[in-house]
Amino acid sequence: MKFYETFFEVIGWCKIAISPILIGTILAAIIYWSLPTATGIILACMPAVAGIIIGIKWANNIWKTKEGTIHYVSRISSHPELDQKEEEK
């Protein structure tokens, strides 16, 4: 059972880390396409590397919490109406 929990935590980690990485990569592509020179490559690497670093740190911080990455990802995609208990309705 521990294997499956770890496997799903890794999937959740990837889901969390991918969003800042994609944002950094898209910014890097925009910078490089607007300035396709050696300077453009250097400037484009900055948001790409920043996205990677931020994504990894964010995902690691969430993994270290007691709930874990799957709980975090599921809380983002859930609806507030579903969070209420039957007695509260």
N, C-alpha and C positions, 0 to 999 in steps of 0.2 A: 504494500500500500504506500510506503514511503516513496517508492520510485514514481508513482503516478502523481503524488503531491508535488514532488520536486519538478517533474516534467511540466505540470501546469503552471507552477510558479515561474519557470523559465519562459514559458509562452507569454505569461502576463508581463514579465520583465521586458521581453522584446516589444510587446505592444506599447508599453510606457516609453521605452527608450526611442522608438522609431519616430515619434512625432517631432521632437526637437531636432533629430538628425535630418529628417526630411525638410524642415523649415530652413535649417542651415545650408543644406544642399541646394535648395531652390534659390536662396539668396546668393549663394556662390555662383550658380549658373547665370543669374541675372547680371551680376557684377562682371563675370567673364564675358558674356555676350555683348555687354555694352563697352567693354574695354579688352579686346582680344590681343593683348600683348603680354610680355613677361610681367609687367607691373600688374596687369589684370589677374594673372594667375596668382600672384602673391596676395593681392587684395581679396581674391575669391577664396583662398584657403582659410582666411580668418573666420568668416562665419561658418564654414564647413567644420572646422576643428572645434569651434565654440559649440556648435550643435551637437557634435559627438560627445564632448566633455559634459555638457549640461544634461544630455540624455542619459548617459551612464550614471552620473551622480544622482539624478532624480530617481531613476529606476532602482539603484542600490539603496537609497534612503527609504523608499517605499517597501522594498523587500525586507529590510531590517525591522520594520514595525511588526507588532504582534499579529496583525491581521494578514499581511502579505499582499502580494501583487494582485492575485485573483480577486480578493475582496475589494481592492481599490478600483480595479477595472470594472467590476460588476456594479459598484456603487455609482460610477459615472454613468453607466448605461441604464440604470433602473429609474423607475418613475416614483415620485413622492407618494402617490396614491397607494402604491404597493407596500410602502414602508409602515403604514398604519396597521395596528393590530385589530383583530376582529372586535374586541371590546371597545375600542375607541371610536369605531364607526357608528 
